[in-house]
Amino acid sequence: MKILLDHHLPFLLAHGGFQIQIEQTKKALETTGIETEYLRFWDASQRGDVLHFFGRCSGAYIEMAHKKGMPVVMSDLLSGTGSRSSKALAAQAAFIQLAKKAVPASFLSRMGWDAYKRADALIALTGWEAELMV
């Protein structure tokens, strides 16, 4: 099995939480004998069995992966969302529901709000992040 690891920002531009999580995930998978590679967006011949996206990907991203027969695993760091008050989270949820009714589907797909439902698996680092993903 080969897992392709992907993130929307290169390490050169965004050192920090995701880079550390990606590197540690790669190392842990390889110590268990699972082959991993970083996704090479320029390489149409690259092959893999699972696509692991770090962050929140768009619905179109998941759809394209599924057309290639690849399940998508998503890991999103939700420390910012998780530190908001319950009132702020409720306001965010209400805004999202309103936007889903008023905004074109193409825009909604880019927001990735449906990615949590469309991904084949989600990985949360804490129980609170798991609740937020649901």
N, CA and C atoms as a LAMMPS dump frame, in Angstrom:
ITEM: TIMESTEP
0
ITEM: NUMBER OF ATOMS
402
ITEM: BOX BOUNDS ff ff ff
-5.0000000000000000e+02 5.0000000000000000e+02
-5.0000000000000000e+02 5.0000000000000000e+02
-5.0000000000000000e+02 5.0000000000000000e+02
ITEM: ATOMS id mol type element x y z
1 1 1 N 0.835 -1.175 0
2 1 2 C 0 0 0
3 1 3 C 0.882 1.242 0
4 2 1 N 0.472 2.223 -0.792
5 2 2 C 1.197 3.49 -0.83
6 2 3 C 0.218 4.622 -0.525
7 3 1 N 0.611 5.469 0.422
8 3 2 C -0.196 6.626 0.798
9 3 3 C 0.496 7.878 0.28
10 4 1 N -0.267 8.694 -0.456
11 4 2 C 0.237 9.967 -0.953
12 4 3 C -0.195 11.067 0.014
13 5 1 N 0.763 11.848 0.489
14 5 2 C 0.518 12.908 1.465
15 5 3 C 0.453 14.25 0.752
16 6 1 N -0.566 15.038 1.084
17 6 2 C -0.754 16.317 0.393
18 6 3 C -1.184 17.402 1.377
19 7 1 N -0.835 18.626 1.041
20 7 2 C -1.23 19.816 1.788
21 7 3 C -1.212 20.977 0.803
22 8 1 N -2.025 21.984 1.029
23 8 2 C -2.152 23.064 0.053
24 8 3 C -1.013 24.088 0.088
25 9 1 N -0.185 24.099 1.121
26 9 2 C 0.938 25.039 1.17
27 9 3 C 2.263 24.29 1.232
28 10 1 N 3.268 24.747 0.48
29 10 2 C 4.592 24.113 0.58
30 10 3 C 5.255 24.447 1.911
31 11 1 N 6.081 23.525 2.395
32 11 2 C 6.78 23.723 3.664
33 11 3 C 7.6 25.011 3.661
34 12 1 N 8.144 25.363 2.523
35 12 2 C 8.959 26.566 2.393
36 12 3 C 8.2 27.808 2.865
37 13 1 N 6.888 27.827 2.626
38 13 2 C 6.092 29.002 2.947
39 13 3 C 5.392 28.925 4.3
40 14 1 N 5.237 27.737 4.836
41 14 2 C 4.41 27.612 6.036
42 14 3 C 4.954 26.57 6.997
43 15 1 N 6.104 26.832 7.574
44 15 2 C 6.642 25.915 8.578
45 15 3 C 5.777 26.011 9.823
46 16 1 N 5.526 24.884 10.437
47 16 2 C 4.75 24.919 11.67
48 16 3 C 3.935 23.666 11.866
49 17 1 N 2.738 23.836 12.411
50 17 2 C 1.894 22.733 12.831
51 17 3 C 1.681 21.657 11.791
52 18 1 N 1.229 22.038 10.612
53 18 2 C 0.963 21.022 9.599
54 18 3 C 2.241 20.327 9.147
55 19 1 N 3.317 21.078 8.969
56 19 2 C 4.572 20.452 8.544
57 19 3 C 5.009 19.402 9.551
58 20 1 N 4.959 19.745 10.82
59 20 2 C 5.352 18.793 11.864
60 20 3 C 4.44 17.574 11.835
61 21 1 N 3.125 17.8 11.736
62 21 2 C 2.176 16.69 11.701
63 21 3 C 2.411 15.799 10.478
64 22 1 N 2.652 16.41 9.337
65 22 2 C 2.879 15.641 8.104
66 22 3 C 4.153 14.811 8.214
67 23 1 N 5.23 15.429 8.661
68 23 2 C 6.498 14.701 8.779
69 23 3 C 6.409 13.566 9.787
70 24 1 N 5.731 13.794 10.916
71 24 2 C 5.599 12.744 11.928
72 24 3 C 4.683 11.623 11.436
73 25 1 N 3.647 11.961 10.702
74 25 2 C 2.758 10.943 10.134
75 25 3 C 3.508 10.093 9.125
76 26 1 N 4.291 10.742 8.26
77 26 2 C 5.082 10.014 7.255
78 26 3 C 6.034 9.036 7.935
79 27 1 N 6.741 9.516 8.943
80 27 2 C 7.698 8.676 9.661
81 27 3 C 6.999 7.504 10.347
82 28 1 N 5.872 7.765 11.009
83 28 2 C 5.143 6.706 11.709
84 28 3 C 4.628 5.651 10.735
85 29 1 N 4.075 6.083 9.606
86 29 2 C 3.586 5.12 8.612
87 29 3 C 4.727 4.264 8.068
88 30 1 N 5.86 4.884 7.792
89 30 2 C 6.997 4.148 7.233
90 30 3 C 7.579 3.152 8.237
91 31 1 N 7.52 3.474 9.543
92 31 2 C 8.036 2.514 10.533
93 31 3 C 7.145 1.281 10.628
94 32 1 N 5.894 1.389 10.172
95 32 2 C 5.007 0.221 10.163
96 32 3 C 5.048 -0.509 8.823
97 33 1 N 5.915 -0.046 7.914
98 33 2 C 6.067 -0.713 6.624
99 33 3 C 5.179 -0.179 5.52
100 34 1 N 4.469 0.899 5.774
101 34 2 C 3.61 1.485 4.738
102 34 3 C 4.421 2.494 3.936
103 35 1 N 4.361 2.359 2.633
104 35 2 C 5.089 3.254 1.736
105 35 3 C 4.351 4.586 1.643
106 36 1 N 5.086 5.686 1.713
107 36 2 C 4.485 7.012 1.579
108 36 3 C 5.303 7.85 0.609
109 37 1 N 4.624 8.784 -0.002
110 37 2 C 5.274 9.784 -0.852
111 37 3 C 4.501 11.079 -0.702
112 38 1 N 5.192 12.188 -0.904
113 38 2 C 4.499 13.459 -1.001
114 38 3 C 3.873 13.527 -2.383
115 39 1 N 2.639 14.001 -2.457
116 39 2 C 1.975 14.121 -3.745
117 39 3 C 2.739 15.106 -4.615
118 40 1 N 3.026 14.698 -5.823
119 40 2 C 3.713 15.556 -6.793
120 40 3 C 2.666 16.037 -7.796
121 41 1 N 2.195 17.266 -7.605
122 41 2 C 1.093 17.762 -8.429
123 41 3 C 1.446 17.802 -9.911
124 42 1 N 2.719 17.837 -10.247
125 42 2 C 3.157 17.919 -11.631
126 42 3 C 3.312 16.552 -12.29
127 43 1 N 3.191 15.472 -11.532
128 43 2 C 3.515 14.128 -12.023
129 43 3 C 2.246 13.293 -12.232
130 44 1 N 1.759 13.271 -13.468
131 44 2 C 0.535 12.525 -13.788
132 44 3 C 0.736 11.011 -13.71
133 45 1 N 1.979 10.565 -13.658
134 45 2 C 2.234 9.12 -13.611
135 45 3 C 2.39 8.596 -12.174
136 46 1 N 2.367 9.489 -11.177
137 46 2 C 2.512 9.051 -9.788
138 46 3 C 1.326 8.168 -9.406
139 47 1 N 1.601 7.111 -8.682
140 47 2 C 0.557 6.174 -8.258
141 47 3 C 0.516 6.064 -6.74
142 48 1 N -0.673 5.826 -6.227
143 48 2 C -0.867 5.615 -4.806
144 48 3 C -2.196 4.937 -4.57
145 49 1 N -2.381 4.426 -3.37
146 49 2 C -3.616 3.732 -3.03
147 49 3 C -4.57 4.598 -2.214
148 50 1 N -4.012 5.504 -1.419
149 50 2 C -4.804 6.376 -0.557
150 50 3 C -4.209 7.768 -0.629
151 51 1 N -5.074 8.771 -0.638
152 51 2 C -4.624 10.158 -0.61
153 51 3 C -4.932 10.719 0.768
154 52 1 N -3.893 11.154 1.485
155 52 2 C -4.066 11.726 2.83
156 52 3 C -3.815 13.215 2.725
157 53 1 N -4.882 13.992 2.894
158 53 2 C -4.793 15.444 2.802
159 53 3 C -4.763 16.038 4.195
160 54 1 N -3.83 16.919 4.438
161 54 2 C -3.696 17.605 5.717
162 54 3 C -4.303 18.995 5.571
163 55 1 N -5.353 19.254 6.314
164 55 2 C -6.125 20.476 6.185
165 55 3 C -7.515 20.098 5.726
166 56 1 N -8.226 21.08 5.214
167 56 2 C -9.569 20.816 4.69
168 56 3 C -9.531 20.998 3.185
169 57 1 N -9.778 19.924 2.467
170 57 2 C -9.746 20.004 1.012
171 57 3 C -11.136 20.346 0.479
172 58 1 N -11.188 20.698 -0.775
173 58 2 C -12.46 21.046 -1.397
174 58 3 C -13.22 19.785 -1.804
175 59 1 N -14.494 19.96 -2.018
176 59 2 C -15.305 18.856 -2.51
177 59 3 C -14.825 18.378 -3.87
178 60 1 N -14.392 19.311 -4.716
179 60 2 C -13.889 18.943 -6.04
180 60 3 C -12.638 18.069 -5.933
181 61 1 N -11.785 18.364 -4.977
182 61 2 C -10.569 17.573 -4.753
183 61 3 C -10.935 16.127 -4.433
184 62 1 N -11.912 15.965 -3.516
185 62 2 C -12.349 14.619 -3.132
186 62 3 C -12.982 13.905 -4.321
187 63 1 N -13.794 14.622 -5.058
188 63 2 C -14.45 14.032 -6.234
189 63 3 C -13.42 13.552 -7.261
190 64 1 N -12.405 14.363 -7.528
191 64 2 C -11.38 13.964 -8.498
192 64 3 C -10.596 12.746 -8.011
193 65 1 N -10.281 12.706 -6.722
194 65 2 C -9.569 11.547 -6.167
195 65 3 C -10.424 10.291 -6.306
196 66 1 N -11.701 10.407 -6.01
197 66 2 C -12.6 9.256 -6.122
198 66 3 C -12.706 8.775 -7.567
199 67 1 N -12.693 9.698 -8.53
200 67 2 C -12.732 9.303 -9.943
201 67 3 C -11.487 8.495 -10.327
202 68 1 N -10.389 8.744 -9.625
203 68 2 C -9.145 7.986 -9.85
204 68 3 C -9.112 6.712 -9.011
205 69 1 N -10.191 6.462 -8.261
206 69 2 C -10.265 5.259 -7.43
207 69 3 C -9.493 5.347 -6.129
208 70 1 N -9.218 6.571 -5.68
209 70 2 C -8.438 6.755 -4.457
210 70 3 C -9.313 7.285 -3.324
211 71 1 N -9.376 6.557 -2.207
212 71 2 C -10.057 7.107 -1.045
213 71 3 C -9.256 8.272 -0.467
214 72 1 N -9.971 9.18 0.178
215 72 2 C -9.348 10.37 0.754
216 72 3 C -9.478 10.334 2.274
217 73 1 N -8.325 10.46 2.944
218 73 2 C -8.269 10.612 4.393
219 73 3 C -7.926 12.076 4.636
220 74 1 N -8.598 12.693 5.583
221 74 2 C -8.375 14.104 5.839
222 74 3 C -8.019 14.311 7.31
223 75 1 N -6.957 15.074 7.561
224 75 2 C -6.556 15.481 8.91
225 75 3 C -6.57 16.998 8.938
226 76 1 N -7.379 17.561 9.799
227 76 2 C -7.469 19.016 9.862
228 76 3 C -7.155 19.472 11.283
229 77 1 N -6.297 20.457 11.413
230 77 2 C -6.004 21.039 12.725
231 77 3 C -7.091 22.061 13.029
232 78 1 N -7.846 21.844 14.077
233 78 2 C -8.967 22.721 14.4
234 78 3 C -8.759 23.462 15.715
235 79 1 N -7.506 23.779 16.022
236 79 2 C -7.235 24.461 17.29
237 79 3 C -7.858 25.851 17.311
238 80 1 N -7.882 26.553 16.195
239 80 2 C -8.513 27.873 16.144
240 80 3 C -10.013 27.778 16.334
241 81 1 N -10.64 26.882 15.606
242 81 2 C -12.081 26.678 15.744
243 81 3 C -12.406 26.197 17.147
244 82 1 N -11.618 25.288 17.664
245 82 2 C -11.871 24.703 18.973
246 82 3 C -11.736 25.675 20.124
247 83 1 N -11.034 26.774 19.901
248 83 2 C -10.853 27.74 20.984
249 83 3 C -11.924 28.84 20.969
250 84 1 N -12.85 28.784 20.018
251 84 2 C -13.936 29.768 19.976
252 84 3 C -14.99 29.44 21.032
253 85 1 N -15.709 30.452 21.432
254 85 2 C -16.791 30.265 22.409
255 85 3 C -17.947 29.497 21.777
256 86 1 N -18.815 28.949 22.596
257 86 2 C -19.97 28.215 22.078
258 86 3 C -20.88 29.139 21.272
259 87 1 N -20.982 30.41 21.677
260 87 2 C -21.786 31.367 20.912
261 87 3 C -21.176 31.617 19.528
262 88 1 N -19.863 31.741 19.475
263 88 2 C -19.196 31.957 18.191
264 88 3 C -19.353 30.735 17.288
265 89 1 N -19.26 29.536 17.857
266 89 2 C -19.449 28.317 17.069
267 89 3 C -20.878 28.214 16.552
268 90 1 N -21.848 28.592 17.368
269 90 2 C -23.244 28.574 16.942
270 90 3 C -23.474 29.59 15.823
271 91 1 N -22.873 30.767 15.936
272 91 2 C -23.006 31.787 14.888
273 91 3 C -22.365 31.292 13.584
274 92 1 N -21.223 30.642 13.703
275 92 2 C -20.556 30.095 12.515
276 92 3 C -21.44 29.044 11.854
277 93 1 N -22.019 28.148 12.646
278 93 2 C -22.886 27.103 12.102
279 93 3 C -24.105 27.712 11.409
280 94 1 N -24.685 28.752 11.998
281 94 2 C -25.844 29.419 11.4
282 94 3 C -25.453 30.085 10.081
283 95 1 N -24.287 30.725 10.057
284 95 2 C -23.815 31.366 8.832
285 95 3 C -23.62 30.337 7.723
286 96 1 N -23.027 29.207 8.061
287 96 2 C -22.793 28.158 7.062
288 96 3 C -24.121 27.645 6.509
289 97 1 N -25.083 27.413 7.372
290 97 2 C -26.393 26.936 6.912
291 97 3 C -27.051 27.965 5.986
292 98 1 N -26.967 29.237 6.323
293 98 2 C -27.525 30.294 5.484
294 98 3 C -26.797 30.351 4.142
295 99 1 N -25.47 30.28 4.186
296 99 2 C -24.683 30.334 2.95
297 99 3 C -25.002 29.16 2.027
298 100 1 N -25.244 27.985 2.597
299 100 2 C -25.566 26.81 1.788
300 100 3 C -26.846 27.008 0.988
301 101 1 N -27.729 27.866 1.476
302 101 2 C -28.991 28.135 0.784
303 101 3 C -28.872 29.281 -0.222
304 102 1 N -27.912 30.184 0
305 102 2 C -27.866 31.415 -0.787
306 102 3 C -26.689 31.53 -1.754
307 103 1 N -25.682 30.69 -1.598
308 103 2 C -24.442 30.842 -2.368
309 103 3 C -24.351 29.738 -3.431
310 104 1 N -23.789 30.044 -4.599
311 104 2 C -23.663 29.02 -5.654
312 104 3 C -22.852 27.803 -5.198
313 105 1 N -23.215 26.648 -5.714
314 105 2 C -22.565 25.386 -5.347
315 105 3 C -21.067 25.407 -5.624
316 106 1 N -20.648 26.068 -6.701
317 106 2 C -19.218 26.115 -7.037
318 106 3 C -18.422 26.82 -5.942
319 107 1 N -18.99 27.85 -5.35
320 107 2 C -18.326 28.547 -4.242
321 107 3 C -18.303 27.663 -3.003
322 108 1 N -19.417 27.008 -2.718
323 108 2 C -19.496 26.138 -1.548
324 108 3 C -18.464 25.023 -1.624
325 109 1 N -18.251 24.484 -2.815
326 109 2 C -17.271 23.406 -2.977
327 109 3 C -15.874 23.876 -2.587
328 110 1 N -15.539 25.11 -2.95
329 110 2 C -14.212 25.647 -2.606
330 110 3 C -14.052 25.86 -1.105
331 111 1 N -15.133 26.129 -0.409
332 111 2 C -15.064 26.347 1.031
333 111 3 C -14.749 25.046 1.777
334 112 1 N -15.091 23.925 1.178
335 112 2 C -14.763 22.643 1.792
336 112 3 C -15.634 22.266 2.971
337 113 1 N -16.78 22.927 3.126
338 113 2 C -17.636 22.63 4.271
339 113 3 C -18.194 21.221 4.218
340 114 1 N -18.344 20.669 3.025
341 114 2 C -18.872 19.303 2.9
342 114 3 C -17.771 18.251 2.922
343 115 1 N -16.531 18.675 3.002
344 115 2 C -15.408 17.731 2.946
345 115 3 C -15.443 16.729 4.096
346 116 1 N -15.894 17.156 5.266
347 116 2 C -15.941 16.247 6.411
348 116 3 C -16.905 15.09 6.162
349 117 1 N -17.956 15.347 5.392
350 117 2 C -18.923 14.29 5.068
351 117 3 C -18.473 13.46 3.874
352 118 1 N -17.746 14.063 2.952
353 118 2 C -17.382 13.385 1.71
354 118 3 C -16.078 12.591 1.793
355 119 1 N -15.201 12.961 2.722
356 119 2 C -13.946 12.22 2.873
357 119 3 C -14.258 10.797 3.339
358 120 1 N -13.396 9.868 2.968
359 120 2 C -13.592 8.465 3.336
360 120 3 C -13.233 8.205 4.792
361 121 1 N -12.332 9.015 5.346
362 121 2 C -11.948 8.885 6.749
363 121 3 C -11.428 10.234 7.235
364 122 1 N -11.62 10.486 8.516
365 122 2 C -11.119 11.699 9.157
366 122 3 C -10.22 11.291 10.31
367 123 1 N -9.146 12.045 10.499
368 123 2 C -8.259 11.806 11.636
369 123 3 C -8.241 13.081 12.47
370 124 1 N -8.645 12.952 13.722
371 124 2 C -8.639 14.073 14.657
372 124 3 C -7.573 13.808 15.713
373 125 1 N -6.9 14.857 16.136
374 125 2 C -5.846 14.706 17.138
375 125 3 C -6.392 14.71 18.559
376 126 1 N -7.592 15.269 18.741
377 126 2 C -8.196 15.302 20.073
378 126 3 C -9.68 14.946 19.956
379 127 1 N -10.273 14.591 21.066
380 127 2 C -11.697 14.312 21.095
381 127 3 C -12.524 15.538 20.725
382 128 1 N -12.073 16.723 21.154
383 128 2 C -12.78 17.956 20.843
384 128 3 C -12.748 18.225 19.346
385 129 1 N -11.597 18.007 18.705
386 129 2 C -11.527 18.174 17.249
387 129 3 C -12.451 17.186 16.545
388 130 1 N -12.55 15.972 17.058
389 130 2 C -13.455 14.972 16.466
390 130 3 C -14.898 15.471 16.553
391 131 1 N -15.277 16.059 17.688
392 131 2 C -16.637 16.593 17.833
393 131 3 C -16.882 17.728 16.844
394 132 1 N -15.895 18.594 16.68
395 132 2 C -16.038 19.705 15.748
396 132 3 C -16.179 19.205 14.302
397 133 1 N -15.477 18.147 13.977
398 133 2 C -15.569 17.594 12.618
399 133 3 C -16.965 17.044 12.342
400 134 1 N -17.569 16.472 13.374
401 134 2 C -18.919 15.937 13.214
402 134 3 C -19.912 17.076 13.106
